[in-house]
């Protein structure tokens, strides 16, 4: 059974005020830097724990609704725990005509999850994106920040297997 993006976190992260104060200090406690602050929190936890958002809102003296509006507007942010490996399948035109749907199906079958879901062990999250900007390499996926192109079903299965071994 997969964990969906809409599910509530199974456990809440403990508040690490020292880490958060460092992030806020680095960003000069400037409310204009909310996106950068959220990026730093995401880099640490791979999602945005509610306790961290409440703390940031209080320290910046801004409404929590402002933090949540930013966090929910951008696809790069998640309010629920995500996997160690975030897989994005490009579904742009070039990748689509070269078999992106087959690549997505291969990943879904291998990991037993669907788009927007996370494996139970929190190792993988599967998403799609409209374009990754490397159309000549299609079909393309990214695993975290690393791009993999020229994929077919076999190469995709091998790639996922390698990430499973590296875990």
C-alpha positions in Angstrom: 0.0 0.0 0.0 1.3 3.4 -1.0 1.2 6.6 0.9 -0.6 9.3 -1.1 0.4 13.0 -1.1 -3.0 13.8 0.5 -2.4 11.6 3.5 -1.5 13.2 6.8 2.0 12.6 8.1 2.4 9.4 10.1 4.6 11.1 12.6 5.4 14.8 13.1 9.0 15.8 13.1 10.3 17.2 16.4 11.0 20.9 16.4 14.7 21.7 15.7 14.7 25.4 16.7 18.5 25.6 16.3 18.3 24.5 12.7 15.3 26.8 12.0 17.0 29.8 13.7 20.0 29.2 11.5 17.9 29.1 8.4 16.1 32.3 9.4 19.3 34.1 10.3 20.9 33.1 7.0 17.8 34.7 5.3 18.0 37.7 7.6 14.6 37.1 9.0 13.3 38.7 5.8 9.7 37.9 4.9 10.6 38.3 1.3 12.8 35.2 1.6 10.0 32.8 2.5 10.6 30.6 -0.6 14.3 30.2 0.2 13.4 29.4 3.8 11.0 26.7 2.7 13.6 25.3 0.3 16.1 25.0 3.2 13.5 23.2 5.3 12.6 20.9 2.4 16.3 20.1 1.8 16.5 18.9 5.4 13.2 17.0 5.8 12.2 16.3 2.2 8.8 17.9 3.1 7.5 20.8 5.2 6.6 19.6 8.7 3.7 21.7 10.1 5.6 22.4 13.3 8.4 24.1 11.3 6.0 26.2 9.3 4.3 27.4 12.5 7.7 28.2 14.0 8.8 30.2 10.9 5.5 32.1 10.8 5.8 33.1 14.5 9.5 34.1 14.1 8.8 36.2 11.0 5.6 37.6 12.6 3.5 36.7 9.6 0.2 34.8 9.3 0.6 31.0 9.0 -1.8 31.3 6.1 0.9 33.2 4.2 3.4 30.4 4.7 0.8 27.7 3.7 -0.2 29.7 0.6 3.4 29.7 -0.6 4.0 26.1 0.4 0.9 24.9 -1.5 1.4 27.1 -4.6 4.7 25.5 -5.7 4.9 21.8 -6.6 8.5 21.7 -5.3 7.0 21.8 -1.7 5.1 19.1 0.0 3.2 19.1 3.3 3.4 15.3 3.6 6.5 13.1 3.9 8.1 12.1 0.6 10.5 9.4 -0.4 14.3 9.7 -0.2 14.2 9.5 -4.0 11.8 11.8 -5.8 11.1 10.5 -9.3 9.7 13.0 -11.8 8.6 11.6 -15.2 8.6 14.2 -18.0 5.3 14.2 -19.8 6.0 17.0 -22.2 5.3 16.6 -25.9 8.7 15.2 -26.9 8.8 12.7 -24.0 5.2 11.8 -24.5 5.6 10.8 -28.1 8.7 8.8 -27.2 7.0 6.7 -24.6 6.8 8.6 -21.3 3.6 6.8 -20.4 5.3 3.4 -20.7 8.2 4.7 -18.5 5.7 5.8 -15.9 3.8 2.5 -16.0 7.1 0.6 -15.6 8.0 2.7 -12.5 4.4 2.2 -11.1 4.6 -1.5 -11.6 8.1 -1.8 -10.1 7.4 0.3 -7.0 3.6 -0.5 -6.6 2.7 3.2 -6.5 0.9 5.6 -8.7 1.6 9.3 -9.6 1.5 11.4 -6.4 2.2 8.5 -4.1 5.1 7.4 -1.9 6.2 3.9 -1.1 5.5 2.6 2.3 9.1 2.6 3.2 9.4 6.3 2.2 12.2 5.4 -0.3 10.4 6.6 -3.5 7.8 9.2 -4.5 6.5 9.3 -8.1 5.4 12.5 -9.8 5.1 13.9 -13.3 6.2 17.2 -14.7 5.3 18.9 -18.0 8.8 19.5 -19.2 12.3 19.0 -17.9 14.0 21.0 -20.7 16.0 18.2 -22.2 13.7 17.2 -25.0 16.4 15.6 -27.2 17.0 13.0 -24.5 13.4 11.9 -24.1 11.8 10.1 -22.6 13.5 11.6 -19.5 13.0 11.2 -15.7 14.8 12.8 -12.8 15.6 11.1 -9.6 16.1 13.9 -7.2 18.2 16.3 -9.2 19.8 13.7 -11.6 18.4 13.4 -15.1 18.2 10.0 -16.9 17.3 10.1 -20.6 16.8 7.8 -23.6 14.8 5.4 -21.5 12.8 2.4 -22.4 11.0 -0.1 -20.1 14.1 -2.2 -19.6 16.5 0.7 -18.9 13.9 2.2 -16.5 13.5 -1.1 -14.6 17.3 -1.4 -14.3 17.6 2.2 -13.1 15.0 1.8 -10.4 16.7 -1.5 -9.4 20.0 0.3 -9.0 18.4 3.0 -6.8 16.8 0.2 -4.7 20.3 -1.4 -4.2 21.9 2.0 -3.3 19.3 2.6 -0.6 
